[in-house]
Amino acid sequence: MSSAPSHPSYEPSSQHEAIIDLLAALAYAELSAFDRLAEDARLAPTLDARARMAGMAALELSHHTLLTAHLTELGAVPAEAMAPFVAALERYHELTAPSTWLEAVVKAYVGDGMAADFYREVAEFVDPSTRQLIHDVLTQGGRAEFAVSEVRSAVAANPAAAGRLALWARRLVGEAISQTQHVLADRDALMVLLMQSRGDFAGVAGLIARITERHEERMASLGLST
C-alpha cells in the first residue's frame, strides 16, 4: 500500500523568507496603487470624485509605509525586498491602463479587490502579527460604496456602458491572474507557502474558486455581468 504524498515543510528561514516576500509584494502593490490612483484621479468628472480617489491614493501610501516599517523590523531592506515584484506589477498596470473614468473606478474596485482577496487567503497561514498587519493594510476606506455609486449611476444614464465595463473587468482579472502566476513561478518561498497552506493543488483550486466567487459578487454589486 503506497504512502500518502508528502508536502514540503518549512524551515524557519524559509518561513521568514516567505513572509518577507509576501509583505514586500504587498508593499510594492500599495506604492504602485498610490501612483496609479493619484494619476487616475485626474480622469474624474467632478472635483468631489477626484478628491475621493485622491484620498484612496493617500490611504495606499500610508499602508505602504506600515509595510516597509515592518519589513525593516524583520531585517529586510524594503527597496531590495520589493525589487523582484516591480516588473510583474508594472506590466499589469501597463496592460490595464484605464482610458476613462469608469474604467479607472472599476479597476480600483474589481482589480484591487481580487488582489486583496488573494492576500487575505494567504494571510491565514502566517503568524498572527503579520496576519493582522495584512488585514489592516487591505482596508479600502469606502472604496466599494464609491465604486458602486459611480458605476450604477453611469450605467443607469447609459445602459450600453455596462457591456463595455464587463469586458474591461474580465480583462483585469485575466491580466491579474497571469502576472500572479509569473510572480509565484519566480519566488519559491511564496509558492511553498501557498502549497503548504492549501495542502495540494486541490486546495489551491478551492482558493481560486473562493476568489472567483467574491469577484462575481463585486460584479453583481456594480450591476455588471461576469
Secondary structure as GFF3:
##gff-version 3
##sequence-region A 1 226
A	DSSP	alpha_helix	12	40	.	.	.	ID=ss1
A	DSSP	three_ten_helix	41	43	.	.	.	ID=ss2
A	DSSP	alpha_helix	47	73	.	.	.	ID=ss3
A	DSSP	alpha_helix	78	82	.	.	.	ID=ss4
A	DSSP	three_ten_helix	83	85	.	.	.	ID=ss5
A	DSSP	alpha_helix	86	95	.	.	.	ID=ss6
A	DSSP	alpha_helix	101	106	.	.	.	ID=ss7
A	DSSP	pi_helix	107	111	.	.	.	ID=ss8
A	DSSP	alpha_helix	112	123	.	.	.	ID=ss9
A	DSSP	alpha_helix	128	137	.	.	.	ID=ss10
A	DSSP	alpha_helix	143	157	.	.	.	ID=ss11
A	DSSP	alpha_helix	161	186	.	.	.	ID=ss12
A	DSSP	alpha_helix	188	198	.	.	.	ID=ss13
A	DSSP	alpha_helix	201	222	.	.	.	ID=ss14
###
